[in-house]
Structure formats: structure tokens, C-alpha cells
């Protein structure tokens, strides 16, 4: 019974920390890819659009009630932005994305994700310690 109580407290804390939405618990593979994407998108640069929009993936999901910043979705908290990016990466790996699948190389993902920026795939691959021709589904954490 005490175990369930502690889990309940942890769940409530996560709910509050992540701005009223439950945190997604991503695999280490999803986390690694998401962090690499966030770096390539400039999330870790002070004052960048992804940082100001709480949007580490620089996602364009429309206005979720908090506006848009340079056509990018503004999330109410960084936690919700990370959850959206984790969901995007998980969809890539599960084959549930309209645009990506696990067999696509990082270079191929980059062509779509970044709108053709050749540096994006190299930045993601460098962060992950792999080559741009590595299929996204073969990236290990």
C-alpha cells in the first residue's frame, strides 16, 4: 500500500512539473535521438526560437493554445515540448509517422526534418557518434 502511495505522489509531481501533462517515459534510444535533434535545432542556444518556445524539436504542430513563434509551436513548458519530441521520435522508430520510418538514414530524415539543410544530419550524427548513413532505427543509446 505504501508503494502505491509513493507512486501516486511521484505521478502527481510529474504531472505538475511537466505543466499539467503526464511525462512520457522514453527509451534511452528515443532520448538520445531527441537530444541530438534538439542540439541540431539550436535548443541549447540561449535565446533561440526552440528554447523560447519550449520546443526542443522545433516542431510545427500548429497553435496548441500558446501561440506560434516563427511558425513553430509554443509549448507551455519545456517538459511538454520534450514530450512532443519524444512522441515524434517514437513514431519514427515505430513506423507510425507520416514522414519517417526506422529504415531511413539520418541523412534521409534530415532532408525531410530540416527542409534540406545538409548540416542538420551531420550535426545529429556527430552528436550520436554515428555516420549520416546510419538508419535511424539502428541508433543505439
Secondary structure, DSSP 8 states (H G I E B T S, - for coil): -HHHHHHHHHHHHHHHHTTTS------HHHHHHHHHHHHHHTTTSTT-HHHHTT-TT------SSS-EETTEE--SSHHHHHHHHHHHHHHHHHT--SS--TTSBHHHHHHHHTSS-HHHHHHHHHHHTS-TTSBGGG---
